[in-house]
């Protein structure tokens, strides 16, 4: 482990050195587009992430200090307004070189067990690690306005889980939570109906999988294609702008 990361993981006040942070700003289009106060806030969150989380590459993957800082910054983008409490409840980021396979099982109503493999680019366990494909993280960085950001997507699931239920509604003040649940459910139902009917949709159809995936996919669009989200789902876009602050790419 380098001296930089040893300092961040020690009991010393966590701060990403200025030179390393400047390199991260230049590397990540979402970060370079932030105004100075929000960029400074993200730098503080990034340092907290590096201080509290273990980043574990899998197989032959090698991650430099700069790579680790970039990963932490991407994961912290959804926390710009929510804050450091969004890091609670888990301790490890696992990074695969590419898409990875996981075994799934399901017992149907007749008691028959079904088993299959899924190929994933990211996963977030409720109280376990966050898992990302490095190749897909790099693809997102190369095309930041395409509507995709797997690090944001999986981090949103972590935020969603903070209230003990992954349901597409994060912890919010009661009045806002009620309005959020109402508006998101209405938008989700309408989106699912469009997908089921074979109607062309501008957002990734994966958002129709479940309310929690709808929240995560719409969050990706907030950060990477906010105009598309605003045109397709203006009420959802307004909630997300309030929750995350203005999109860096707005």
N, C-alpha and C positions, 0 to 999 in steps of 0.2 A: 504494500500500500504506500502511496506517495506521501510526502510530507504534508501536502495540501489536504488530502483526505484524512490523514491522521489527525490533523488539527480540527477538521469539521466533525470527526467522530469522537473527539476527546471532550472533556468538560469545559473547554474554552468556549467563549461566546462564538456561536456559529456565524461566520461571515465569509462569503465567497470573495476571494481576492479580486480587486478591481480589474486587473488585466484579464483574469479568467472570465469574469462576468461580461466584460466588453466583447470578448470572443464569442460568448454565448449569444449576446444581443445580435451580433453580425450573422451568426449561424442560423438563428431561428426567426423567420419572417414575422411570426406573431409577436415576438418579443421586441423586435426592432420597431414595430409599429406602435408600441405603447407610448403614452406620454411619460414624462420623467417621474412623476409621483407613483404611477402604477408600475413602472419598470422597477423602481426602488422597492416597492412592496413585494413584487415577484422575486427579487433578489433575496429578500429576507425569508420568504417562504421556501425558496429553493435551498437556502442554507439549512433551514430547519428540516427539510426533507432529507438532505444528505446526513444530517446529524442523527436523525431518528430511524432511518431506513437502511437496511442492507441491500445493496444492488448486486445480484448474483448472475453472471453470465453462464450460459449452459454450453457444454461441449467445448469446441475450439474457439468460441467467440471471445475476442479480446476487446475490452472497453477501456478507452483512455479516460483520464480525469475529465477531459473536455466532453467526452461522450456521456459520462455519468452526470455531469452538471446539466447538459442539455436534456437528458431524460428527466431529471428532477424538475427542471423548469417547465417542461411540457406537462408533467403530471400536476404541477401547481397552478397552471393557467385557470382551471375552474375554481380555484380558491382565492382569487384576487379580492373578492368581496366577502366570501364566506369565512375566510381566515384559516389559521393554523389548526383549529379544531377539526378541520376536514381530514387531518392526518391520523386521527385516533383509530385504534382498533386493529391495527395490523403492523407488520414490521419488515416485510421483505418485498422487493421488486425482483422478479425473475425475468431474465431476458434471453430468449431463444434467438439463434441466428436468423431463423426464417419461420414460416408458419409451422405449427406443431400439431401433433395428433393427440387426442384424448379419447379414452374409452368411455362410452356412455351405456347405462343400463336403465331399463324402464319396465315395470310390471304393469300390464294392462288390466282392464276390469275383469278379464277372465282368469287372471292369475298367471298369465304367460309372461315370462321374462324375455324382453327384447334387448339385444346387445349390438352396438355399432360403434364405429370410430368417427369422430368429428375432426376436421382440420380447422384450426383456429389461428387468428392473428393476434388475439388478446383474450384475456380472461381475468375476472376479478372474483375471488372467493370471498364469501360474506365476512369471515373473520380470519382469513388466511392471506396468502400473498396476492399481489397483483402481477400478472404475467403478460409480457409483450413480445411481439416479433420485431427484432431489430431491423430486418429488411423492410418491414411495413412502416416502422417509425421513420426510416430514412426516405421512403417513398412519399410519406406525408410532408416531410420537410421540403422535398424537391418540388412538390406541387401543392402549396399551402392553401390555395383557394379552390380546391376541387371538391370540398364538402366532406373530407375525411380527416380524422386525427384520432388514431387508435388510442393514444395515450390519454387524451381527453375522454374518449368513450369509456374506457375502463375505470378511470378515476371518478367519473360520474356515478358509476355503480357503487364505488366505495362511499361516496357522499350519500347516495340514496339509502345505503344500508345503515347509516348512523342512527336512525330512529328504530332500528330493529326489524324493519320490514322493507324489502326491496320491491317497491310497487310503483316507481315512477314519481314519487313525491318525496322530496328531501325534507329534513327538519326545517320548519318555518314557523313564524308566529301564527297563532290559531286562525285569525281572519284571513291572512294571506294563504295559508295552507288550504283552507276551504275553497277559496277562489281558484287556486292552482289546481286542486283535484277536480273541480267542476270543469274548468276550461280545458285541461289536458285530456280528461276522459272524453269530452265532446269531440275534441280534435282527433284523438286517437280512434274513436269509433268511426268518424268520417273517413279517416285515412284507411283504416282496415276495409271499410266498405268499398272504397275505390280500388284497392289492391285486389280484393276478392272478385270484383266485377271485371277485372282486366283493364281498368282505366289507366291510362298513362299518368304516372306521378313524377313530380320533379325531385322529390326526396328519395333516398335509398329505401327500397321496399322492405328492407330488413326491419325498419321501424315498426312494421305491422306485426312483428313476432309477439310482442308483449308490451304492456305499458312501460315497464322499466327500459326496454330497448328503444321505445319511442322517445323517452326522455333522453337517453344517451345519444341516439342518432341526431335528434334535434339540437343537442348541445354541440355536437361536432359541427353542424351547419352554422350555429351561432358564431363559432370561432373561425370557420374556414370558408363559409359562403353565406354570410348573413343576409345578403339581398335575396337570395333564393328562399331562405327560410321566411323572411318577412313577407314575401309575395305569396308564398304557399300557405303559411299559417301565422297571420299577423298577431293573433292573441297569444299564441305560444311564444312567438318571438319577443313580445313585450314582457312576458313573465321572465324569460331567460335574460333579457337585457337588464332587468331589475336585479336578478339573482347574481349574474356574473359581472355586471357592469357593461359598458359599451364594448362591442366586438372590436378587437384591434384592427380588423380588416373592413370595418364599416366605412 
